[in-house]
Amino acid sequence: MRFTTRLICTATVGALLAAPAMSAELTGTLKKIKDSGTIVIGHRDASIPFSYLDNNQQPIGYSMDLAHKVVEAVKKDLKMPGLKVQYNLVTSQTRIPLVQNGTVDIECGSTTNNLERQKQVDFSVGIFEIGTRLLTKKTSGVKDFADLKGKNVVTTAGTTSERLIKSMNAEKQMGMNIISAKDHGESFLMAESGRAVAFMMDDVLLYGEMVKARNPAEWVVTGKPQSFEIYGCMMRKGDPAFKKVVDDAIKATYKSGEINKIYAKWFTSPVPPKNLNLNFPMSDELKALIKNPTDKSAEQM
């Protein structure tokens, strides 16, 4: 009888010791999500077709579809089928601070993973790869970056394109007047209204703006790419448990082949708001990234 009692007591003590250890395993973002019952997704309002608002002011897009894959993985990992999703609007300039200060748990939009940003946040495995080029009217006479000398050029504030075009202007003494707009929509309006001869940005985002034009056939994406960049979802730095859930969710979407349906939905099919087709086939670079996912930046490849 004493032997049985000792076994029960030993088992009870073991369970009590194990309980706090198990709860201590949940830290960082996963603990924040568990405690609040909500995951907060940072989204853009005009990064077509990655992350933007539909006619009902709801965030949609390629990156948002991948963010929802992450949400499903978090629900499963935390055993929280009723987990709430909260959306938080970010801009090129606010996206990193809002991730860092805990306002946003994950940002999935059109954010380039680079060495400078890696010092501030962590990135998921890559979700897209682009080249930085120009959007201009076919009648503008602009074929490449050299044609921008002495002209008004617009880009979006807080982007890698802004840094690149300013550096080019200084190094080559091109005398460009560089306008930094608050978002991609405003940048394109500058070009469409004639206040800028060209809009420099990631090629796929330029195609996204072109489909919104009054007459898309008047426009062309041109110029030798000034950089190749890989997009990723941003998370707070130094949170390996949450990053693993995010990366595994994206990798699973790749491995299952579901990424091909998601891509076709946003890049080779009509998309809101005007139901126009970007006609942007998947590049060989993106196919390679999907086959061998990595969280490295293009600079590190």
C-alpha positions in Angstrom: 0.0 0.0 0.0 2.8 2.4 0.9 4.5 1.5 -2.4 1.3 2.4 -4.4 1.0 5.7 -2.5 4.6 6.5 -3.2 4.1 5.9 -6.9 1.0 8.2 -7.0 2.9 10.9 -5.1 5.9 10.6 -7.4 3.6 10.9 -10.5 1.8 13.9 -9.0 5.0 15.7 -8.2 6.3 14.9 -11.7 3.2 16.3 -13.3 3.4 19.5 -11.2 7.0 20.0 -12.1 6.2 19.4 -15.8 3.3 21.8 -15.9 5.2 25.1 -15.5 7.9 23.9 -17.8 5.3 23.3 -20.6 3.7 26.8 -20.1 7.2 28.3 -20.1 7.8 27.0 -23.6 5.3 29.5 -25.0 7.1 32.8 -25.4 7.3 35.8 -27.6 4.7 36.3 -30.3 3.0 33.0 -29.8 2.5 33.8 -26.2 1.2 37.3 -27.1 -1.3 35.7 -29.6 -2.4 33.0 -27.1 -2.9 35.5 -24.3 -4.8 38.0 -26.5 -6.7 35.5 -28.6 -5.8 37.6 -31.6 -3.2 37.7 -34.3 -2.5 41.1 -35.9 -1.6 41.2 -39.6 0.1 44.3 -41.1 -1.2 45.0 -44.6 -0.9 47.7 -47.3 -3.6 49.6 -49.0 -2.2 49.9 -52.5 0.4 47.2 -53.2 -1.5 45.5 -56.0 -1.7 42.5 -56.3 0.2 41.7 -53.0 -1.7 43.5 -50.3 -4.4 46.1 -51.0 -8.0 47.0 -50.2 -10.9 45.8 -52.2 -14.1 47.7 -52.8 -15.3 46.8 -49.4 -12.1 48.1 -47.8 -10.9 44.6 -46.9 -7.3 43.6 -47.4 -6.8 41.1 -50.2 -3.9 39.9 -52.4 -1.2 37.3 -53.0 0.7 38.1 -49.8 -2.5 38.2 -47.8 -3.4 34.7 -49.0 -0.1 33.5 -47.7 -0.7 35.4 -44.4 -3.9 33.4 -44.0 -1.9 30.2 -44.4 0.2 31.3 -41.5 -3.0 32.1 -39.5 -4.3 28.5 -40.1 -0.9 27.1 -38.9 -1.0 29.3 -35.8 -4.5 28.2 -35.0 -3.4 24.5 -35.2 -0.1 25.1 -33.3 -1.9 26.9 -30.4 -5.0 24.7 -30.6 -7.1 27.8 -31.0 -9.6 27.3 -33.8 -11.4 30.4 -32.8 -8.3 32.7 -33.1 -9.3 36.2 -34.2 -7.6 38.0 -37.0 -7.0 41.8 -36.7 -5.8 43.8 -39.7 -3.5 46.8 -39.2 -2.8 49.2 -42.1 1.0 49.9 -42.6 2.9 52.0 -45.1 6.5 51.7 -46.4 7.6 54.0 -43.6 5.6 52.6 -40.7 5.8 48.8 -41.4 9.1 48.1 -39.6 8.4 50.2 -36.5 4.9 48.7 -36.1 6.4 45.2 -36.2 9.2 46.1 -33.8 6.9 47.7 -31.2 4.5 44.8 -31.1 1.5 46.6 -32.8 1.7 44.1 -35.7 2.6 40.4 -35.3 3.4 39.7 -39.0 3.5 42.0 -42.0 2.9 40.4 -45.4 3.0 42.8 -48.3 5.7 43.7 -50.8 8.6 44.2 -48.3 12.1 43.5 -49.6 14.4 41.3 -47.4 17.8 43.1 -47.3 20.8 43.2 -45.0 19.9 46.6 -43.6 16.4 45.5 -42.6 17.6 42.2 -41.2 19.3 44.2 -38.4 15.8 45.4 -37.4 13.4 42.5 -38.1 13.4 38.8 -39.1 12.1 37.6 -42.4 10.2 34.5 -43.5 11.4 32.4 -46.4 11.0 34.4 -49.6 7.5 34.8 -51.1 8.4 36.6 -54.3 11.4 37.9 -56.4 11.4 41.1 -58.5 13.6 43.5 -60.4 13.4 47.3 -60.0 12.5 49.0 -63.2 10.5 52.0 -64.6 6.9 52.6 -65.5 6.4 55.3 -68.1 4.2 56.3 -71.0 5.1 54.7 -74.3 5.4 58.2 -75.8 7.7 59.6 -73.1 11.0 58.7 -74.9 12.2 56.9 -71.8 13.7 53.5 -72.6 16.2 53.1 -69.8 17.5 54.9 -66.7 20.0 57.0 -68.6 17.0 58.7 -70.3 15.9 60.2 -66.9 18.7 62.8 -66.9 17.4 66.2 -65.8 13.8 64.9 -65.5 11.2 64.5 -62.7 11.1 60.9 -61.4 8.8 59.5 -58.8 9.2 56.6 -56.4 7.6 55.6 -53.1 9.1 56.9 -49.8 10.8 54.3 -47.5 11.5 51.8 -50.3 14.7 50.3 -51.6 13.9 52.0 -55.0 14.0 55.4 -53.3 17.5 54.6 -52.0 18.7 53.2 -55.3 17.4 56.1 -57.5 18.9 58.8 -55.1 22.2 57.0 -55.1 22.2 56.8 -58.9 21.4 60.5 -59.1 24.3 61.4 -56.9 26.9 59.1 -58.3 26.1 59.8 -62.0 25.2 63.4 -61.5 22.1 63.0 -63.5 20.3 66.1 -62.2 17.0 64.2 -61.7 14.3 65.8 -59.5 13.3 62.8 -57.4 9.8 62.9 -55.9 9.1 60.6 -52.9 5.3 59.9 -52.7 3.6 58.4 -49.7 2.5 55.2 -51.4 2.5 53.4 -54.8 -1.0 54.8 -55.7 0.2 58.4 -55.2 3.4 57.6 -57.1 1.5 56.4 -60.1 -0.8 59.5 -59.9 2.3 61.7 -60.2 3.3 59.9 -63.4 -0.2 59.7 -64.8 -0.8 63.4 -64.3 2.5 64.3 -65.9 4.3 65.6 -62.8 6.9 62.8 -63.2 8.1 61.3 -66.5 8.6 57.8 -64.9 7.8 55.8 -61.7 10.6 53.6 -60.4 9.6 50.6 -58.3 9.5 46.8 -58.3 8.5 45.6 -61.7 5.5 43.5 -60.5 4.1 46.5 -58.5 4.5 48.6 -61.6 2.3 46.1 -63.5 -0.2 46.4 -60.7 -0.4 50.2 -61.0 -0.6 50.0 -64.8 -3.8 48.0 -64.7 -5.4 50.8 -62.7 -4.6 53.4 -65.4 -7.3 55.1 -67.4 -5.7 53.6 -70.5 -3.3 50.7 -69.6 -2.2 50.4 -73.2 -0.5 53.8 -73.0 2.0 52.5 -70.5 5.1 50.3 -70.6 7.5 48.8 -67.9 11.0 49.3 -69.2 14.7 49.7 -68.2 17.4 47.4 -67.1 16.7 46.1 -63.6 18.8 48.1 -61.0 18.4 45.3 -58.4 16.9 41.9 -57.9 15.0 41.6 -54.6 13.3 39.0 -52.6 10.1 39.8 -50.7 9.4 38.2 -47.3 6.9 38.5 -44.4 8.3 40.5 -41.5 8.3 39.4 -37.8 9.9 40.6 -34.6 13.6 39.8 -34.4 14.8 36.9 -32.3 11.6 34.9 -32.1 12.5 31.5 -33.5 9.4 29.7 -32.4 7.0 32.0 -34.2 9.4 32.2 -37.3 9.3 28.4 -37.5 5.5 28.3 -37.6 5.5 31.0 -40.3 8.2 29.4 -42.4 6.7 25.9 -42.1 3.3 27.2 -43.2 4.7 28.9 -46.3 6.9 25.9 -47.2 3.9 23.6 -46.9 2.0 25.8 -49.3 4.9 25.5 -51.7 5.4 21.7 -51.3 1.7 21.0 -51.8 1.6 22.9 -55.1 -1.1 25.2 -53.8 1.2 28.2 -54.4 0.6 27.7 -58.2 -3.2 28.3 -57.7 -2.6 31.3 -55.5 -0.1 32.7 -58.1 -2.5 32.2 -61.0 -5.3 33.9 -59.0 -3.4 37.1 -58.6 -0.9 37.3 -61.6 -2.5 35.6 -64.6 -6.2 36.1 -63.9 -8.4 39.2 -63.6 -8.0 41.0 -60.3 -10.0 43.6 -58.5 -10.7 46.5 -58.5 -11.0 46.7 -62.3 -10.9 42.9 -63.0 -7.9 43.4 -65.3 -5.2 40.8 -65.8 -1.6 41.6 -65.0 -0.4 38.8 -67.4 2.7 38.3 -65.3 3.8 34.7 -65.6 5.9 33.2 -62.8 9.6 33.9 -63.3 12.3 31.2 -63.3 13.7 33.0 -60.2 10.5 32.6 -58.3 10.2 29.0 -59.4 13.7 28.3 -58.0 12.7 30.1 -54.7 9.6 27.9 -54.3 11.6 24.8 -55.0 14.3 25.7 -52.5 12.9 28.1 -50.0 15.3 30.4 -48.2 15.1 33.4 -45.8 18.3 34.9 -47.4 18.1 38.3 -49.2 19.1 38.6 -52.8 22.4 40.2 -51.6 23.2 36.9 -49.7 22.4 34.6 -52.6 
